[in-house]
Amino acid sequence: MISYINWKKPLLIAVVFLIMLVKYSYETPNQGTDLSLRQIYSQSSDSWPAPWIDTGVNWQELAYIPSSHPLMLA
């Protein structure tokens, strides 16, 4: 009976710690703005934040697809 009680407390502490860790890992810090992503990207693309591109990646900005493009007709 004693060995049964001895593992319950450390297990409870570990579970509470993991729950707190998961909860706080999904919270993002306020980066100096109260705007949501929806509000930020609803503005003109000139005011969007700069993307984070890994070194060595050949990055190209997305462009507007005209309605006459074959992908748009599908």
PyMOL Python script that loads the backbone (N, CA, C, O; Angstrom):
from pymol import cmd

cmd.read_pdbstr("""\
ATOM      1  N   MET A   1       0.816  -1.200   0.000  1.00  0.00           N
ATOM      2  CA  MET A   1       0.000   0.000   0.000  1.00  0.00           C
ATOM      3  C   MET A   1       0.860   1.265   0.000  1.00  0.00           C
ATOM      4  O   MET A   1       0.481   2.273  -0.596  1.00  0.00           O
ATOM      5  N   ILE A   2       1.991   1.214   0.653  1.00  0.00           N
ATOM      6  CA  ILE A   2       2.861   2.394   0.722  1.00  0.00           C
ATOM      7  C   ILE A   2       3.437   2.715  -0.657  1.00  0.00           C
ATOM      8  O   ILE A   2       3.496   3.884  -1.039  1.00  0.00           O
ATOM      9  N   SER A   3       3.867   1.690  -1.415  1.00  0.00           N
ATOM     10  CA  SER A   3       4.437   1.947  -2.740  1.00  0.00           C
ATOM     11  C   SER A   3       3.386   2.524  -3.688  1.00  0.00           C
ATOM     12  O   SER A   3       3.720   3.292  -4.590  1.00  0.00           O
ATOM     13  N   TYR A   4       2.118   2.157  -3.489  1.00  0.00           N
ATOM     14  CA  TYR A   4       1.037   2.694  -4.313  1.00  0.00           C
ATOM     15  C   TYR A   4       0.866   4.185  -4.086  1.00  0.00           C
ATOM     16  O   TYR A   4       0.620   4.920  -5.043  1.00  0.00           O
ATOM     17  N   ILE A   5       0.983   4.645  -2.884  1.00  0.00           N
ATOM     18  CA  ILE A   5       0.831   6.064  -2.552  1.00  0.00           C
ATOM     19  C   ILE A   5       2.055   6.862  -2.998  1.00  0.00           C
ATOM     20  O   ILE A   5       1.917   8.025  -3.378  1.00  0.00           O
ATOM     21  N   ASN A   6       3.221   6.282  -2.962  1.00  0.00           N
ATOM     22  CA  ASN A   6       4.457   7.004  -3.266  1.00  0.00           C
ATOM     23  C   ASN A   6       4.536   7.479  -4.713  1.00  0.00           C
ATOM     24  O   ASN A   6       5.167   8.506  -4.965  1.00  0.00           O
ATOM     25  N   TRP A   7       3.939   6.796  -5.665  1.00  0.00           N
ATOM     26  CA  TRP A   7       4.056   7.222  -7.067  1.00  0.00           C
ATOM     27  C   TRP A   7       2.954   8.183  -7.468  1.00  0.00           C
ATOM     28  O   TRP A   7       3.066   8.821  -8.515  1.00  0.00           O
ATOM     29  N   LYS A   8       1.889   8.316  -6.679  1.00  0.00           N
ATOM     30  CA  LYS A   8       0.777   9.184  -7.053  1.00  0.00           C
ATOM     31  C   LYS A   8       1.160  10.666  -7.023  1.00  0.00           C
ATOM     32  O   LYS A   8       0.800  11.419  -7.927  1.00  0.00           O
ATOM     33  N   LYS A   9       1.878  11.077  -6.002  1.00  0.00           N
ATOM     34  CA  LYS A   9       2.228  12.491  -5.877  1.00  0.00           C
ATOM     35  C   LYS A   9       3.173  12.946  -6.999  1.00  0.00           C
ATOM     36  O   LYS A   9       2.894  13.966  -7.630  1.00  0.00           O
ATOM     37  N   PRO A  10       4.282  12.234  -7.278  1.00  0.00           N
ATOM     38  CA  PRO A  10       5.141  12.649  -8.400  1.00  0.00           C
ATOM     39  C   PRO A  10       4.411  12.623  -9.751  1.00  0.00           C
ATOM     40  O   PRO A  10       4.656  13.463 -10.616  1.00  0.00           O
ATOM     41  N   LEU A  11       3.515  11.650  -9.913  1.00  0.00           N
ATOM     42  CA  LEU A  11       2.754  11.582 -11.160  1.00  0.00           C
ATOM     43  C   LEU A  11       1.833  12.790 -11.290  1.00  0.00           C
ATOM     44  O   LEU A  11       1.728  13.380 -12.365  1.00  0.00           O
ATOM     45  N   LEU A  12       1.176  13.151 -10.211  1.00  0.00           N
ATOM     46  CA  LEU A  12       0.299  14.321 -10.223  1.00  0.00           C
ATOM     47  C   LEU A  12       1.085  15.590 -10.525  1.00  0.00           C
ATOM     48  O   LEU A  12       0.630  16.430 -11.302  1.00  0.00           O
ATOM     49  N   ILE A  13       2.245  15.736  -9.928  1.00  0.00           N
ATOM     50  CA  ILE A  13       3.093  16.908 -10.182  1.00  0.00           C
ATOM     51  C   ILE A  13       3.516  16.935 -11.645  1.00  0.00           C
ATOM     52  O   ILE A  13       3.499  17.997 -12.267  1.00  0.00           O
ATOM     53  N   ALA A  14       3.892  15.800 -12.202  1.00  0.00           N
ATOM     54  CA  ALA A  14       4.313  15.737 -13.605  1.00  0.00           C
ATOM     55  C   ALA A  14       3.166  16.089 -14.541  1.00  0.00           C
ATOM     56  O   ALA A  14       3.369  16.802 -15.524  1.00  0.00           O
ATOM     57  N   VAL A  15       1.965  15.601 -14.251  1.00  0.00           N
ATOM     58  CA  VAL A  15       0.809  15.892 -15.103  1.00  0.00           C
ATOM     59  C   VAL A  15       0.467  17.376 -15.048  1.00  0.00           C
ATOM     60  O   VAL A  15       0.201  17.986 -16.084  1.00  0.00           O
ATOM     61  N   VAL A  16       0.469  17.958 -13.867  1.00  0.00           N
ATOM     62  CA  VAL A  16       0.185  19.392 -13.734  1.00  0.00           C
ATOM     63  C   VAL A  16       1.246  20.206 -14.464  1.00  0.00           C
ATOM     64  O   VAL A  16       0.919  21.183 -15.137  1.00  0.00           O
ATOM     65  N   PHE A  17       2.507  19.818 -14.339  1.00  0.00           N
ATOM     66  CA  PHE A  17       3.586  20.519 -15.034  1.00  0.00           C
ATOM     67  C   PHE A  17       3.400  20.444 -16.548  1.00  0.00           C
ATOM     68  O   PHE A  17       3.563  21.452 -17.237  1.00  0.00           O
ATOM     69  N   LEU A  18       3.064  19.279 -17.071  1.00  0.00           N
ATOM     70  CA  LEU A  18       2.871  19.133 -18.522  1.00  0.00           C
ATOM     71  C   LEU A  18       1.676  19.951 -19.014  1.00  0.00           C
ATOM     72  O   LEU A  18       1.733  20.545 -20.090  1.00  0.00           O
ATOM     73  N   ILE A  19       0.609  19.983 -18.239  1.00  0.00           N
ATOM     74  CA  ILE A  19      -0.553  20.793 -18.628  1.00  0.00           C
ATOM     75  C   ILE A  19      -0.178  22.268 -18.683  1.00  0.00           C
ATOM     76  O   ILE A  19      -0.553  22.972 -19.620  1.00  0.00           O
ATOM     77  N   MET A  20       0.557  22.732 -17.686  1.00  0.00           N
ATOM     78  CA  MET A  20       0.977  24.140 -17.675  1.00  0.00           C
ATOM     79  C   MET A  20       1.925  24.433 -18.829  1.00  0.00           C
ATOM     80  O   MET A  20       1.838  25.491 -19.451  1.00  0.00           O
ATOM     81  N   LEU A  21       2.829  23.500 -19.118  1.00  0.00           N
ATOM     82  CA  LEU A  21       3.774  23.680 -20.210  1.00  0.00           C
ATOM     83  C   LEU A  21       3.055  23.797 -21.548  1.00  0.00           C
ATOM     84  O   LEU A  21       3.379  24.672 -22.351  1.00  0.00           O
ATOM     85  N   VAL A  22       2.089  22.928 -21.792  1.00  0.00           N
ATOM     86  CA  VAL A  22       1.331  22.967 -23.042  1.00  0.00           C
ATOM     87  C   VAL A  22       0.508  24.249 -23.123  1.00  0.00           C
ATOM     88  O   VAL A  22       0.448  24.876 -24.181  1.00  0.00           O
ATOM     89  N   LYS A  23      -0.116  24.641 -22.036  1.00  0.00           N
ATOM     90  CA  LYS A  23      -0.953  25.835 -22.025  1.00  0.00           C
ATOM     91  C   LYS A  23      -0.139  27.079 -22.361  1.00  0.00           C
ATOM     92  O   LYS A  23      -0.558  27.891 -23.186  1.00  0.00           O
ATOM     93  N   TYR A  24       1.010  27.230 -21.732  1.00  0.00           N
ATOM     94  CA  TYR A  24       1.804  28.430 -21.947  1.00  0.00           C
ATOM     95  C   TYR A  24       2.596  28.399 -23.245  1.00  0.00           C
ATOM     96  O   TYR A  24       3.014  29.453 -23.722  1.00  0.00           O
ATOM     97  N   SER A  25       2.817  27.225 -23.833  1.00  0.00           N
ATOM     98  CA  SER A  25       3.559  27.169 -25.089  1.00  0.00           C
ATOM     99  C   SER A  25       2.714  27.662 -26.259  1.00  0.00           C
ATOM    100  O   SER A  25       3.264  28.072 -27.282  1.00  0.00           O
ATOM    101  N   TYR A  26       1.382  27.629 -26.128  1.00  0.00           N
ATOM    102  CA  TYR A  26       0.525  28.095 -27.210  1.00  0.00           C
ATOM    103  C   TYR A  26       0.189  29.567 -27.103  1.00  0.00           C
ATOM    104  O   TYR A  26      -0.415  30.123 -28.019  1.00  0.00           O
ATOM    105  N   GLU A  27       0.561  30.212 -26.016  1.00  0.00           N
ATOM    106  CA  GLU A  27       0.324  31.646 -25.886  1.00  0.00           C
ATOM    107  C   GLU A  27       1.468  32.382 -26.564  1.00  0.00           C
ATOM    108  O   GLU A  27       2.637  32.107 -26.292  1.00  0.00           O
ATOM    109  N   THR A  28       1.135  33.315 -27.443  1.00  0.00           N
ATOM    110  CA  THR A  28       2.167  34.071 -28.132  1.00  0.00           C
ATOM    111  C   THR A  28       2.347  35.415 -27.438  1.00  0.00           C
ATOM    112  O   THR A  28       1.366  36.015 -26.997  1.00  0.00           O
ATOM    113  N   PRO A  29       3.568  35.891 -27.336  1.00  0.00           N
ATOM    114  CA  PRO A  29       3.791  37.180 -26.696  1.00  0.00           C
ATOM    115  C   PRO A  29       3.267  38.314 -27.561  1.00  0.00           C
ATOM    116  O   PRO A  29       3.251  38.208 -28.788  1.00  0.00           O
ATOM    117  N   ASN A  30       2.844  39.386 -26.933  1.00  0.00           N
ATOM    118  CA  ASN A  30       2.384  40.559 -27.662  1.00  0.00           C
ATOM    119  C   ASN A  30       3.594  41.224 -28.300  1.00  0.00           C
ATOM    120  O   ASN A  30       4.518  41.636 -27.599  1.00  0.00           O
ATOM    121  N   GLN A  31       3.595  41.329 -29.603  1.00  0.00           N
ATOM    122  CA  GLN A  31       4.744  41.874 -30.320  1.00  0.00           C
ATOM    123  C   GLN A  31       4.578  43.364 -30.584  1.00  0.00           C
ATOM    124  O   GLN A  31       4.933  43.849 -31.658  1.00  0.00           O
ATOM    125  N   GLY A  32       4.046  44.083 -29.619  1.00  0.00           N
ATOM    126  CA  GLY A  32       3.928  45.526 -29.751  1.00  0.00           C
ATOM    127  C   GLY A  32       2.713  45.964 -30.538  1.00  0.00           C
ATOM    128  O   GLY A  32       2.598  47.142 -30.876  1.00  0.00           O
ATOM    129  N   THR A  33       1.805  45.060 -30.838  1.00  0.00           N
ATOM    130  CA  THR A  33       0.611  45.430 -31.581  1.00  0.00           C
ATOM    131  C   THR A  33      -0.591  44.702 -31.004  1.00  0.00           C
ATOM    132  O   THR A  33      -0.486  43.555 -30.568  1.00  0.00           O
ATOM    133  N   ASP A  34      -1.713  45.365 -31.005  1.00  0.00           N
ATOM    134  CA  ASP A  34      -2.937  44.746 -30.535  1.00  0.00           C
ATOM    135  C   ASP A  34      -3.799  44.276 -31.703  1.00  0.00           C
ATOM    136  O   ASP A  34      -4.925  43.820 -31.504  1.00  0.00           O
ATOM    137  N   LEU A  35      -3.274  44.388 -32.912  1.00  0.00           N
ATOM    138  CA  LEU A  35      -4.034  43.987 -34.092  1.00  0.00           C
ATOM    139  C   LEU A  35      -3.988  42.471 -34.260  1.00  0.00           C
ATOM    140  O   LEU A  35      -2.956  41.843 -34.023  1.00  0.00           O
ATOM    141  N   SER A  36      -5.083  41.905 -34.659  1.00  0.00           N
ATOM    142  CA  SER A  36      -5.098  40.473 -34.952  1.00  0.00           C
ATOM    143  C   SER A  36      -4.517  40.248 -36.347  1.00  0.00           C
ATOM    144  O   SER A  36      -4.374  41.190 -37.126  1.00  0.00           O
ATOM    145  N   LEU A  37      -4.188  39.015 -36.650  1.00  0.00           N
ATOM    146  CA  LEU A  37      -3.665  38.719 -37.986  1.00  0.00           C
ATOM    147  C   LEU A  37      -4.672  39.097 -39.064  1.00  0.00           C
ATOM    148  O   LEU A  37      -4.294  39.569 -40.137  1.00  0.00           O
ATOM    149  N   ARG A  38      -5.945  38.890 -38.779  1.00  0.00           N
ATOM    150  CA  ARG A  38      -6.988  39.239 -39.747  1.00  0.00           C
ATOM    151  C   ARG A  38      -6.959  40.741 -40.038  1.00  0.00           C
ATOM    152  O   ARG A  38      -7.071  41.151 -41.193  1.00  0.00           O
ATOM    153  N   GLN A  39      -6.810  41.554 -39.002  1.00  0.00           N
ATOM    154  CA  GLN A  39      -6.764  43.004 -39.192  1.00  0.00           C
ATOM    155  C   GLN A  39      -5.502  43.418 -39.938  1.00  0.00           C
ATOM    156  O   GLN A  39      -5.550  44.302 -40.794  1.00  0.00           O
ATOM    157  N   ILE A  40      -4.381  42.791 -39.623  1.00  0.00           N
ATOM    158  CA  ILE A  40      -3.113  43.144 -40.272  1.00  0.00           C
ATOM    159  C   ILE A  40      -3.168  42.830 -41.763  1.00  0.00           C
ATOM    160  O   ILE A  40      -2.807  43.667 -42.591  1.00  0.00           O
ATOM    161  N   TYR A  41      -3.620  41.619 -42.107  1.00  0.00           N
ATOM    162  CA  TYR A  41      -3.599  41.202 -43.508  1.00  0.00           C
ATOM    163  C   TYR A  41      -4.825  41.682 -44.297  1.00  0.00           C
ATOM    164  O   TYR A  41      -4.929  41.414 -45.494  1.00  0.00           O
ATOM    165  N   SER A  42      -5.746  42.385 -43.640  1.00  0.00           N
ATOM    166  CA  SER A  42      -6.855  43.009 -44.357  1.00  0.00           C
ATOM    167  C   SER A  42      -6.427  44.350 -44.947  1.00  0.00           C
ATOM    168  O   SER A  42      -7.110  44.900 -45.811  1.00  0.00           O
ATOM    169  N   GLN A  43      -5.308  44.867 -44.480  1.00  0.00           N
ATOM    170  CA  GLN A  43      -4.784  46.123 -45.005  1.00  0.00           C
ATOM    171  C   GLN A  43      -4.069  45.854 -46.331  1.00  0.00           C
ATOM    172  O   GLN A  43      -3.974  44.708 -46.769  1.00  0.00           O
ATOM    173  N   SER A  44      -3.573  46.904 -46.957  1.00  0.00           N
ATOM    174  CA  SER A  44      -2.858  46.708 -48.225  1.00  0.00           C
ATOM    175  C   SER A  44      -1.583  45.918 -47.975  1.00  0.00           C
ATOM    176  O   SER A  44      -1.006  45.987 -46.889  1.00  0.00           O
ATOM    177  N   SER A  45      -1.145  45.172 -48.975  1.00  0.00           N
ATOM    178  CA  SER A  45       0.020  44.302 -48.805  1.00  0.00           C
ATOM    179  C   SER A  45       1.296  45.084 -48.528  1.00  0.00           C
ATOM    180  O   SER A  45       2.267  44.508 -48.038  1.00  0.00           O
ATOM    181  N   ASP A  46       1.322  46.370 -48.827  1.00  0.00           N
ATOM    182  CA  ASP A  46       2.497  47.193 -48.523  1.00  0.00           C
ATOM    183  C   ASP A  46       2.723  47.321 -47.025  1.00  0.00           C
ATOM    184  O   ASP A  46       3.855  47.513 -46.582  1.00  0.00           O
ATOM    185  N   SER A  47       1.657  47.218 -46.243  1.00  0.00           N
ATOM    186  CA  SER A  47       1.787  47.384 -44.789  1.00  0.00           C
ATOM    187  C   SER A  47       1.893  46.045 -44.048  1.00  0.00           C
ATOM    188  O   SER A  47       1.924  46.033 -42.817  1.00  0.00           O
ATOM    189  N   TRP A  48       1.946  44.936 -44.759  1.00  0.00           N
ATOM    190  CA  TRP A  48       2.097  43.631 -44.120  1.00  0.00           C
ATOM    191  C   TRP A  48       3.491  43.513 -43.514  1.00  0.00           C
ATOM    192  O   TRP A  48       4.426  44.144 -44.010  1.00  0.00           O
ATOM    193  N   PRO A  49       3.656  42.722 -42.455  1.00  0.00           N
ATOM    194  CA  PRO A  49       4.993  42.508 -41.895  1.00  0.00           C
ATOM    195  C   PRO A  49       5.868  41.718 -42.868  1.00  0.00           C
ATOM    196  O   PRO A  49       5.374  40.912 -43.656  1.00  0.00           O
ATOM    197  N   ALA A  50       7.159  41.963 -42.797  1.00  0.00           N
ATOM    198  CA  ALA A  50       8.091  41.264 -43.688  1.00  0.00           C
ATOM    199  C   ALA A  50       8.119  39.771 -43.340  1.00  0.00           C
ATOM    200  O   ALA A  50       8.078  39.412 -42.163  1.00  0.00           O
ATOM    201  N   PRO A  51       8.189  38.900 -44.354  1.00  0.00           N
ATOM    202  CA  PRO A  51       8.224  37.459 -44.074  1.00  0.00           C
ATOM    203  C   PRO A  51       9.583  37.033 -43.525  1.00  0.00           C
ATOM    204  O   PRO A  51      10.589  37.705 -43.758  1.00  0.00           O
ATOM    205  N   TRP A  52       9.611  35.939 -42.811  1.00  0.00           N
ATOM    206  CA  TRP A  52      10.869  35.360 -42.336  1.00  0.00           C
ATOM    207  C   TRP A  52      11.255  34.259 -43.306  1.00  0.00           C
ATOM    208  O   TRP A  52      10.592  33.226 -43.387  1.00  0.00           O
ATOM    209  N   ILE A  53      12.319  34.486 -44.031  1.00  0.00           N
ATOM    210  CA  ILE A  53      12.772  33.537 -45.049  1.00  0.00           C
ATOM    211  C   ILE A  53      14.089  32.915 -44.592  1.00  0.00           C
ATOM    212  O   ILE A  53      15.017  33.628 -44.210  1.00  0.00           O
ATOM    213  N   ASP A  54      14.168  31.597 -44.632  1.00  0.00           N
ATOM    214  CA  ASP A  54      15.406  30.914 -44.249  1.00  0.00           C
ATOM    215  C   ASP A  54      16.508  31.237 -45.251  1.00  0.00           C
ATOM    216  O   ASP A  54      16.245  31.481 -46.428  1.00  0.00           O
ATOM    217  N   THR A  55      17.729  31.233 -44.769  1.00  0.00           N
ATOM    218  CA  THR A  55      18.872  31.498 -45.645  1.00  0.00           C
ATOM    219  C   THR A  55      18.969  30.431 -46.719  1.00  0.00           C
ATOM    220  O   THR A  55      18.787  29.244 -46.447  1.00  0.00           O
ATOM    221  N   GLY A  56      19.253  30.856 -47.930  1.00  0.00           N
ATOM    222  CA  GLY A  56      19.406  29.930 -49.034  1.00  0.00           C
ATOM    223  C   GLY A  56      18.111  29.588 -49.759  1.00  0.00           C
ATOM    224  O   GLY A  56      18.136  28.847 -50.742  1.00  0.00           O
ATOM    225  N   VAL A  57      16.978  30.112 -49.294  1.00  0.00           N
ATOM    226  CA  VAL A  57      15.698  29.834 -49.940  1.00  0.00           C
ATOM    227  C   VAL A  57      15.459  30.870 -51.024  1.00  0.00           C
ATOM    228  O   VAL A  57      15.565  32.071 -50.776  1.00  0.00           O
ATOM    229  N   ASN A  58      15.137  30.405 -52.226  1.00  0.00           N
ATOM    230  CA  ASN A  58      14.835  31.308 -53.334  1.00  0.00           C
ATOM    231  C   ASN A  58      13.371  31.702 -53.219  1.00  0.00           C
ATOM    232  O   ASN A  58      12.496  31.002 -53.728  1.00  0.00           O
ATOM    233  N   TRP A  59      13.101  32.816 -52.556  1.00  0.00           N
ATOM    234  CA  TRP A  59      11.740  33.240 -52.247  1.00  0.00           C
ATOM    235  C   TRP A  59      11.240  34.226 -53.288  1.00  0.00           C
ATOM    236  O   TRP A  59      11.985  35.088 -53.752  1.00  0.00           O
ATOM    237  N   GLN A  60       9.977  34.091 -53.649  1.00  0.00           N
ATOM    238  CA  GLN A  60       9.349  35.006 -54.593  1.00  0.00           C
ATOM    239  C   GLN A  60       7.953  35.344 -54.065  1.00  0.00           C
ATOM    240  O   GLN A  60       7.205  34.458 -53.650  1.00  0.00           O
ATOM    241  N   GLU A  61       7.617  36.613 -54.085  1.00  0.00           N
ATOM    242  CA  GLU A  61       6.310  37.078 -53.595  1.00  0.00           C
ATOM    243  C   GLU A  61       5.198  36.484 -54.449  1.00  0.00           C
ATOM    244  O   GLU A  61       5.339  36.361 -55.666  1.00  0.00           O
ATOM    245  N   LEU A  62       4.098  36.119 -53.808  1.00  0.00           N
ATOM    246  CA  LEU A  62       2.935  35.641 -54.551  1.00  0.00           C
ATOM    247  C   LEU A  62       2.355  36.788 -55.373  1.00  0.00           C
ATOM    248  O   LEU A  62       2.447  37.952 -54.981  1.00  0.00           O
ATOM    249  N   ALA A  63       1.776  36.461 -56.479  1.00  0.00           N
ATOM    250  CA  ALA A  63       1.205  37.484 -57.355  1.00  0.00           C
ATOM    251  C   ALA A  63      -0.275  37.212 -57.578  1.00  0.00           C
ATOM    252  O   ALA A  63      -0.761  36.115 -57.299  1.00  0.00           O
ATOM    253  N   TYR A  64      -0.970  38.187 -58.068  1.00  0.00           N
ATOM    254  CA  TYR A  64      -2.387  38.089 -58.386  1.00  0.00           C
ATOM    255  C   TYR A  64      -2.580  37.134 -59.566  1.00  0.00           C
ATOM    256  O   TYR A  64      -1.834  37.206 -60.543  1.00  0.00           O
ATOM    257  N   ILE A  65      -3.562  36.250 -59.491  1.00  0.00           N
ATOM    258  CA  ILE A  65      -3.888  35.342 -60.597  1.00  0.00           C
ATOM    259  C   ILE A  65      -5.101  35.920 -61.321  1.00  0.00           C
ATOM    260  O   ILE A  65      -6.178  36.020 -60.733  1.00  0.00           O
ATOM    261  N   PRO A  66      -4.942  36.299 -62.587  1.00  0.00           N
ATOM    262  CA  PRO A  66      -6.077  36.861 -63.321  1.00  0.00           C
ATOM    263  C   PRO A  66      -7.195  35.824 -63.508  1.00  0.00           C
ATOM    264  O   PRO A  66      -6.930  34.622 -63.539  1.00  0.00           O
ATOM    265  N   SER A  67      -8.413  36.284 -63.630  1.00  0.00           N
ATOM    266  CA  SER A  67      -9.567  35.372 -63.756  1.00  0.00           C
ATOM    267  C   SER A  67      -9.522  34.587 -65.063  1.00  0.00           C
ATOM    268  O   SER A  67     -10.203  33.568 -65.175  1.00  0.00           O
ATOM    269  N   SER A  68      -8.745  35.022 -66.055  1.00  0.00           N
ATOM    270  CA  SER A  68      -8.648  34.293 -67.325  1.00  0.00           C
ATOM    271  C   SER A  68      -7.611  33.169 -67.260  1.00  0.00           C
ATOM    272  O   SER A  68      -7.455  32.428 -68.230  1.00  0.00           O
ATOM    273  N   HIS A  69      -6.913  33.030 -66.155  1.00  0.00           N
ATOM    274  CA  HIS A  69      -5.896  31.987 -66.015  1.00  0.00           C
ATOM    275  C   HIS A  69      -6.565  30.611 -66.013  1.00  0.00           C
ATOM    276  O   HIS A  69      -7.638  30.457 -65.430  1.00  0.00           O
ATOM    277  N   PRO A  70      -5.945  29.591 -66.662  1.00  0.00           N
ATOM    278  CA  PRO A  70      -6.557  28.262 -66.743  1.00  0.00           C
ATOM    279  C   PRO A  70      -6.902  27.649 -65.378  1.00  0.00           C
ATOM    280  O   PRO A  70      -7.881  26.909 -65.273  1.00  0.00           O
ATOM    281  N   LEU A  71      -6.128  27.939 -64.347  1.00  0.00           N
ATOM    282  CA  LEU A  71      -6.436  27.409 -63.027  1.00  0.00           C
ATOM    283  C   LEU A  71      -7.710  28.019 -62.463  1.00  0.00           C
ATOM    284  O   LEU A  71      -8.408  27.381 -61.675  1.00  0.00           O
ATOM    285  N   MET A  72      -8.016  29.239 -62.856  1.00  0.00           N
ATOM    286  CA  MET A  72      -9.202  29.904 -62.346  1.00  0.00           C
ATOM    287  C   MET A  72     -10.468  29.440 -63.077  1.00  0.00           C
ATOM    288  O   MET A  72     -11.574  29.614 -62.567  1.00  0.00           O
ATOM    289  N   LEU A  73     -10.312  28.851 -64.269  1.00  0.00           N
ATOM    290  CA  LEU A  73     -11.455  28.421 -65.063  1.00  0.00           C
ATOM    291  C   LEU A  73     -11.921  27.024 -64.686  1.00  0.00           C
ATOM    292  O   LEU A  73     -13.001  26.593 -65.092  1.00  0.00           O
ATOM    293  N   ALA A  74     -11.122  26.330 -63.925  1.00  0.00           N
ATOM    294  CA  ALA A  74     -11.451  24.930 -63.569  1.00  0.00           C
ATOM    295  C   ALA A  74     -12.614  24.840 -62.613  1.00  0.00           C
ATOM    296  O   ALA A  74     -13.008  23.742 -62.222  1.00  0.00           O
TER     297      ALA A  74
END
""", "prot")
cmd.dss("prot")
cmd.show_as("cartoon", "prot")
cmd.util.cbc("prot")
cmd.orient("prot")
